[in-house]
Amino acid sequence: MSYKRTLITSALPYANGPVHIGHLAGVYVPADIYARYLRLRGQEVLFVGGSDEHGVPVTIRARKEGITVQEVVDRYHTLIRDSFKEFGISFDVYSRTTSPTHHKFASDFFRRLYDTGKFIEQTTEQFYDPETGEFLTDRNIRGECPRCHSLGAYGDQCEKCGSALSPDELINPYNAINGNPLQKKATSHWYLPLDQYQSWLEEWILKDHTEWRSNVYGQCKSWLDGGLKPRAVTRDLDWGIPVPVEGAEGKVLYVWFDAPIGYISNTKELCDAHPDKYGQWETWWKDQDTRLIHFIGKDNIVFHCIVFPTMLKAEGSYILPDNVPANEFLNLEGDKISTSRNWAVWLHEYLQDFPGKQDVLRYVLTANAPETKDNDFTWADFQARNNNELVAIYGNFVNRALVLTAKYFANHVPARGTLTDYDRETIGDIQAVRTRIESLLDTFHFREAQKEAMNMARVGNKYLADTEPWKTAKTDMERTGTVLNIALQIAANLRIVFEPFLPFSSSKLGEMLQAGPTEWNQLGSMDLLPEGHALGQVSLLFEKIEDSAIEEQKARLEHIKAENEAKAKEEELLNWQPAAVKADTTIDVFDKVDIRVGTVLDCQPVKKSDRLLCFRIDDGKDGRTILSGIAQSYPDPSVLIGKQVLFIANFPPRKMMGIESQGMILSAVNADGRLTVTTVTAPVKNGAQVG
């Protein structure tokens, strides 16, 4: 089916932190390549983006930093938007889900489904903090893992053993923010009955969209084979879009329901502001001549292929996505990118560290695009691809062609004389690229398409090396002119073919060629630069990246890795308990724990740790050192010096932060979540055993 226009959306990044290379490789670079390609072909395109500013991640960030949620989203929305712009992601609109337009649109969308009976209402029991009056999300609940018995497992996953969990499985669950114990409480919510759309989804996806990428199709099939269930569209939270129903106070739209509607509301915001340029928003979302493409990462496949289409189907007047070319994940130096562990290459930092090198990162991320499986980014590969491909192949060819033209023809395009068979063969190779690259881009194979573009530069390099115009210039200037004319035409073609991938370099090459605007349909033409055309000033298209710049980046990652390993050991120490001490402990087992009394001789914060205190204890013998994770409860640890405390004396020593801990200080949790060391009511001999 042919379409009049294409609507491109890219996943809305959470405004609780900056954008990293995993986001770029998985979503934004391929989306931008596709948008630029279609524009270059003269097609009507709208590229929609925006920040996702609701949900739990932003509220967690705000609590950690002690600021308002609005301050968090304002900061990161601005940082993300500006970073995208500097990196060349060519959104037609980049808005946010806290905009007035979105709030009204999402609220009205919910109300339409509510009024037409598309939701079901259910009451369930969920974890509740009676002290704060809050229902908690899975990520805000922690407790003991039922599988490995690690303390501090989250309500959705144990990060120690990797098990997927539900809050109901945790042993002794508590509020991760304040340590409060939790209880179950009934609450009512509205649900989207996905199960009622199961047959339709099976027909629409499994039969009508067999052309989707195998990873997308396979994940959808897995969900459908498992049977769909109703999914809540509201939640108990104080940050978000209020549920527009009487009696729903304290409830907001669930972020997964709210966020994809942002694609529509952002389109409306743009069209309402510029109707002469973009037309009416309904044309982009309700006209059957519009093709809708979602660019996302694999963690969003279900939402964009099953949930959001069901929402649109339930409403009844919207088009559905034609394709969802989701990518897999990009790793960093062999390890999974993690925002919580700071294991990432952040876009805003890259732009500072490598000014003017946006296209280098765009090229490397596309060359390593995780289109069908997870892939890896390494700084060594980044340097090699820049130096060995962008500089040595593409940049070298352009520089040689322009420098030789300036030297032998006063910087003007020479005439093209009689062609040899080799000239015709080379021209044929250039003209054949367009068909191959169009086939790849039209089917979202961006990695292979970029490789074809670089092959054109390889053809140019080989042509100059084989024809040696610097030698023929000594005896046959007509032949030299013909060769350089063809070389310059190849350079002009490279400017077109690389524009979707490397827009900054194509713009720079256009200035050097003094060439005007071009269109995709000119690709393959060998008459892009007329005879006698004056060229511009020659400069290097790409620069070599030195070892020192790469070593600096590697050193930064090594420092982060060391910090993460130290934090992991600290977490292990803080959450550690002997295997025998569990909820079902008997008196015989308890007798094995040797609890004694000791006097605190000294207590100091541990350097590079915000949770550990280092105790020096008089244990009635030679003394011992014990680490305890109670620093946040004792900002002035000197108040503990001289106190007699209880400690477990027969735990095996454990080294942390370069210090060997020889036991465990016993502390009690107060109602406010703060810890207080346990002590005795009267002086006791140091080393006395507690029975």
N, C-alpha and C positions, 0 to 999 in steps of 0.2 A: 504494500500500500504506500502511495506517495502522500506526503504531507506538505502543507503550505508553510508551516513554521515548526520550530523545535524549542521546547521549554526544558532547560537543564537546571536541575537542582543539585546541590552538594550538601552533605550532612551538616547540620548545625553544630558547631563545636561548643562544648560546655564553657561558659564564661567563668570557670574557676581556676584557670591557669592558662599559660601561653600555648601556642601551637608548636608541635615538634615535627620532625621529618617523617614519622610514621603517619601522621595525619596527612602530610603533603603527598607522600607516595601512594597512600591508599585511596585518597579522595580528591584533593584539590588540584594537583598537577594534571592528572588525567582529565578531570572535568574541564580545566582551562584549555588544555590541548584541543579537546573536542569542540569547545565553544569557539576558539580562534579559527579552527579549521573550517567550521561551518560558515562563520562570518566571511572568511577569505573566499569561500565558494559563492558568496553573495546571497546566502540564505537568511531568512528572518529568524533571529535567535534571541532568546532571553535567558540570561544566566543569573540564577537567584541563589543568594546565600544569606547568612545571618547568624547571630549568636543565640544559643540556647541558654536562657538565664533563669530558668526555674529548676525545681528538683532539689535533691538532697546535696549533691556535691558542692553547690555554692553556699548552702547554709552551713555545711561542715567547715568550709574555708573561712567563713565569716566568724564562726565561733572560735576557731583556732587563733585568728588574728585579733579578736576582740573588737571587730568593727561591724557595721551594718551590712546586710546582704546587698543592699543597693550599692554601697561603696565597692564591694567586691566585683559585682557585675559591671559597674561603670568602668572600673580600672581595666578589667580583662577584655571587655568588649572593645575598648579603645585600642588596647595593645594588639589584639588579634586583627581588628579591622585595618590598622595602620601597617601591620606586618604583611598582611595579604596584599595590600596596595603596593608596597615597596617591592614585593616579590613578583609582582606582575600578574596576580590572579585577577582576571578581568571581569569581575562581577558587574552586572548591570545595576544590581541593588544588593547592598549588604546592610540589613537592618537587625532588629533584635526582638525577642519575644516579650520584653517589658514595654514595648511601644504601645501607646493608646490604641492604635489601629489593630494590633494583634490581640490585645485584651478583649476588645469588643468583638472582633471577628471570631476568635476561638470560643468565646462565651455564646455567641449567636449560633455557631455550628453545633455546640453541645445541645443547646436548647431545641434546635430543629430536630435532632435525633430523639431527644427526650419527649418532645411533644408528639412525635409520630410513633412512639412506642417501640423504638429500636433498642432501648436498654432494658436490662432486668435489674431489680434491686435485691441485694442479698445482705444478710447480717452474719458476720463471722466474729470469732474471738481473736484479738490480736494483742501483741505485747504492749503494755502500757506502763508508764512511769507515774505512780500515784503522787509523787512529790512535785514533779514539774507539770503534771497534767497533760503529758504528751504521749501519743501513739508513736512508736518507733519504727523506722525503716530497718530492713535487714542489716544494712551496713552500719547502723547505729547500735546494733545489739552485739554484745560479745559474751563469751562464756567458755566453758571447757569443751574441747572437741570430743565427740563421742567415739571417735576412731583412734586417734593417737594420744588423746588426753592432754594435749597441749592447752595451756590456759591462754585466753586472749583470742580464740578463734572468732571470726565474724559470723554474723547470722546467715551469710550466703556462701562463705568459703573459709576453710582453714588454710592459712597461708604456709603453715609448717608442713602438713602432709598433702596439701593440694585438694582435699576432698571438697566436693560441692555439698553444701549444707542448707538446711532451712532452720529458722530460729527455734522451731519446736524441738529440734534434735539436740540443741546445746544443753549442756549440764550447767545448772546454776546460772542462767542468763542474767546479764545486767546491762545497764545503760552505759554505752561506751564513752559518753561525754562526761558523766559525773560519777559513775560507779554504782548508782542506785540499783537495788534489786527491782525486778519487774514482776508484774502480775498480768493475767489475761483479763481483757475487758471486751464486751461486745460492742461492735460498731457497724453501721450500715453504709454500704456504698453501691454505686451504680456500675454495672458490668456490661461490656460489649459481648454479646453471645456469639463468639467466633464459631462455636459448634453448629450454629444454624446456617452458616455460610460454607461449611465444609465441602459439600457437593459442588457448589459453584466454584470454589477455589481450586478444587481438583481439576475441574474442566478447564478453567481459565489458565492455570499454571502448567499442569502436567500434560495437557493436550495442546493448548494454544500457544505455549511459549517454550517449546523444546529447544529453541535456538539460544536460550539464556545460557550463560556460563555454567559449566558443570558444577562448580562449587555452590552457585546460587540455586540452581535447580535441585541439586542433591540435598541441600539444607531444607529447602521448602518441602521436598518430598518426605524427608525424615519427620518433620513436624506434622505433616498431613497424615502420614502413616500411623503416627502415634495417637492421632485423634485430638482435635482442638477442643479447648475448654473456654468458658467465659473468662474475660480478663477485665479487671477493675479499671475504670476510667477516672475514678476520683480517689482521693486519699486524705487522711487527716494531717494537715500541715498548715502552718501560718504564712508560708511564702508560696505564692503562685496566683493563678486566676481563680477567684471564688466561684464555686459551683452555683450557677444561676437558678437555684430551685429553693423555694421556701422550706425552711427547716434544715438547710444544709450548712448552717453556720459552722465555721471552723474546718470546712472541707474545701479543697481546691482541685482543679483538674490535674490528673496524673500527668507527669511530664512527657511520657511517651505519647499520650493523646494530644497534648498541647503543642509539642514541638513541631511535628510534621505539618500541622495547620499553619505554622509559621511560613512555610513555602508559599502558601496562598495569600496570607495577609501581607507578606513582604511584596508580593507581586501587585497586590491591590494598592499598597502604599506608593509604589513606583508609578503605576499607571494613573492613579488619582492626581499625582503631582505633575506628570508629563503625558497627558492624554494624546497630545498631537504627535509625540514621538513613539509611544508604546501602545496606544490604543486603550481598549477596555480590558480590565483584568479577566473578565469572563471569557474573552476570546482565547486567552492562554490556558484556561482551566476547564472550559466547558465546550469548546468548539472541537468537533471530531476531526478537523483538519490540523489540529495541533498534536505533535508527538511529544510525549513526556518521558524524560530520561532521568533516573535517579543515580547519582554517583555517591557510593557509600563504602564503608569498610564492612568486613564480614560479620562483625558484631551487631550490625544493624539490618542484616538481611531479613530476618523475620518481621521486623517492624515495617519495612518498606515493601515487602512482597506479600505479606499476609495481613498484618494488622491495618496499616494505612489504606490499602486498597479496599478492605472490608468497610472501613469508615466511609470512604468515598462511595462505595456501592450502596451502603445503607442510606446515605443522604440522597443519592439517586441522580444528581445532575452533573457530576464531574466525569472527566476522562480518567482513564487508568494508565499506569505506567506501561510504556511499550517495552522498555528494557531497564534492567537494574544491574549494570556492570560492576558488581562489588569486587573489591580486591581482598586478598588475604593480608597478613600482617608483615610489616617490615621490622626486622630485628636490628640491634645495634651491637656491632662487634661480637656477634654470636650469642647475645643475651637479649631476652625480651625487653622491649622498651617499657619503662615504668615511670609514670609521673610521680608516684609517691616516693620512689627511690631516687628520683632525679636522674635516672638513667635514660638520657635522651639528648638529642641535638635540637635545641630550641631555635625556632626560626628567627626570632628577634636578636638572639645572640649571634647566630650565623651572619646575619646582615651587618652586624657591628664588626665581627672578626674578619669577614671577607667582603669588604665594600666593593660594589660594582661587579660582583661575581654571582649574581642571581642565576644566570644561565648555566653556570657550572653545576650548581646543585640541582637545577631542573633537569639537566642532562643526565646526571648520575642517578637521580631517583627514577627517571624514566627507564634508563638502561637496566636498573635493578628492580623494576616494578614487580610487585608480588601479585601478578595477574592470576596465576593459577595455584600458586603455593607460596608459603612464607619465604621471604628472601632476606638477605643480610646487607646492611650498610657498614662498610669499614672505611676508616680514614685513608688507609693505604690504597684501597680501590678508588676512592675519590681523587686522590692525587694522580694515580696512574691513568685514569680515564681523562682527566684534564690534560696532563702532560703528553700522553701518548696518542690521544684521539683528537680532542678539541684543538690543542696547540699543534701537534706534529702532523695531523692530517688536514682537518678543516682550515685552521688558521694558517698553516704553512702554505697550502695551495693558494688561498686568497692572497696572501702576502706576496708570493712569488709572481702570480699573474699581474698584480698591480705594480709591483716594483719594476718588473721587466718592461711593462708598458710605459711607465714613467721614464725609464732609461732610454728606450729605443724609439718611442713615438710621442715624446713630449707630453705624456699623460693624457693622450687622446686615443679613443678606440680606433685601431687600425682597420684597414679594408680587409675583407676576406677574399682571397684569390681562389685558385683552383684547388678543389678538395681531393685528397688521396683516399684510398680505400680505408685506411686507418682512421682518417678524419670522420668519414661517414659511419664507421663502426662505433666510434666514440659518441657521435651525435645520436645514433640509434640507442646506445646504452642510456644516455641522459633522457631521451624521450620515453623510454620504456618504464622509467621510475614512476611516473604519474599513475599509471594504471595499477601497479603493485601497491603503492602507498595508499591510494584511495581505497582499495579493497581492504587493507588492514585497518585504516582509520574508521571506515564505515562499520567495521565489526569489532571495534574497541580493542584492537591489538596494538597498543601504543608503543610498546617496547620494540616490536619487530618493525613498526613503521619508522621509528627513529633510526633504527639500524639501516634501513633502506636509504634514509636521507644521508647518513654518514657514508654509505657506499657510493653515493654520487660524488662526494668529496674525494673518495679514494680513486674513482675513475678520473677525476680531474688531475690529481697528483700523478697518477701513472701516465696520463697523457703528456704532461709537461716533462716528466722524466724520460719518456720514450722519444719525444720529438726534439728535445734539447734546443729550444729557440735561442738560447745564448750562444750556441755554436753556429746555427744557420745565419745569425745576424752578421757574421763575418763575411758571408758569401751570397746570401739570398734573403734580402729584407722582405720581399713579397711573401716568401714562405714563412718567415718569422711573424709577419703581420697576420697571416691566416691562422697560425697556431695561437697567437695571443688573442685574436678575436674570438676564437672558439673557447679559449680558457676564460675570457671575461664573460662570455655568455653563460658558461657553466657557473661562474661565481654569482651571476644575477639569478640563475635558477636556484642556487643554494639559498639565497636570500629568501625566496618564496617558500621552498620546501621546509626550511627550518623555522619559519615564522611561528607556527603553532607551538613548537617545542622551545625555541630559544628566541623570544621576541626582542630582547635587548640587543642581542648580537645581530639579528636581522636588521634592526633599526640602524645600528652602527655601520653595518655593511652597506646599507642603502645610502648613508651619508658619504661613504668612501666612493661608491659608484655614482653618486649624484643622480640617483634614479628616483623617479616619482612613485606614487602609489601603484601597487600591483594587485592582481587577482589570481586566484588559484588556477583558473583556466589558461593562464599564460605559462604555467609550468610545462616545460619541455620545449618551449619556443627557443630558437637560436637567433632571434632577432630582437632581443629585449633591449640591447644597447646599440643604437645606430652608429654607423661609421662616422668618425669625427667627433663623437660625443666626448665632452671634457669630463674627466674624472676628478674626484676630490682628493683631499690629502690622505696619504697612506698612513695607517697606524696599525698596531698589532690588534687583531681581532680577539685573541686570548693571550693570557700571560701564564708563564710557567709558575707553578706553585712549589715553593721551596720546602725542603725537608723540615726546616725550623718551624714553619707554620703548622705542619702536620704533627710534629712532635709535641707542640704546645697543646693541641687538641687531645692527643693521646694521653698526655700527662694529666690533663683535666679529668679525663675519664678514669684513669688509674686512681686519682685522688677520691673521686666519687665512689669507686668500687671499694676502696679501703674504708671509707666512711660507712658504706652500707654493710660491709662485713662486721665492722665494729658495732653498728646498731643492732645487727642480727644477733650477735653474741650477747649484747646487753639485753635484748628482748628475751633471749633464751634464759638468761640468768634471772631476770625479773619474773618470768613466768614458770620457772623450773620448780618442780616438786618431786620428791622421791616416788618411785613407781608404786610403793606400798600404800602411800597416803592418799586415799580416795574417799568418796562419799560413803562407801560401805565398810570403812575401817573398823576392825574389832579391837577390843582392849589388848589382845595379844600383839597385834600389829602396832598399836599406838605405843606400847611399852618399848618398842625398838627405837623410838625417836628419843634421843638424849637431849633434853631441854635443860639448860643451865642458866645461872645468873652471872652477870659480869658488869664491871664498871667501865663506862666510856672514858677513856683517857684522852682521846682526840677524835674530832669528826670534821672532815673537810669535803667540799665538793670535788668530784672527779673531773679532771680537765676533759674538755670536748664531749661531755655528757651533761644533758640537762635534767637527768633523773637520778643519777647515782651519787650516793654519799659513801665516803670511805671511813669506816669506824676502826679505831684502834682500841681493842678491848682487853682489860685485865681479867683474865679467866681463871685466876688463882694459880696459874702455872707460868708458862713462858710468855703469855699474851698471844693475841691473834688479831688478824685483820679480816674484816667482814665488809663486803659491799652490800648496800641496800638501796632499792629504787624508791626512795621516799624524799628525794631532794625538793620536789615541788610542794611538799607538805611542810618542809622546814627551810624556808628561805635563809634563815640564820642558824646554821647547824651547830654553832657554838653553844646554843642553849641546852644541847644534849650532853655536853661535857660534864662529867661528874655524876651523871644519872646511872643508876643500876638498871640494866635492861635484861630481857630474856632472849636467849639465842639458842638455836639448834647446833649442837656441838659435833654431831657425828655425820654430817653431810660431807661427802668427798669434796676436796678442794676443787675450785673452778676458776680458771684464769680469765680475766676480762679487762680490757683497756690496759693491758700490761700489768695488772695487779691480780694477785692470787687471793680469792675470797675463801675464807676458811670457816664457813658456816652460814647461818641465816638469822637476821634479826627478826623477831616476831613483832608484828604491828597489827593494829585493829583499825577497821574502816569506820569512820564517823558518818553521821547522817548526811553531811555535806560532801562526802566522797573523799575527804582528806584522811591521811593516815596518821596514827599516833602510836609511837613505840610503846610496847607493854613494859611495865616496870613492877616494882614491889612496894608494899605499903610501909615496910620498915627495913632498915639495913640488914643485909644478908651477906654471909661470907662469899667472896668471889669464887666461882666454880661450883657453888652449891647446886645440886641437881634438883629439878622440879619433878615431883612425883604425882 
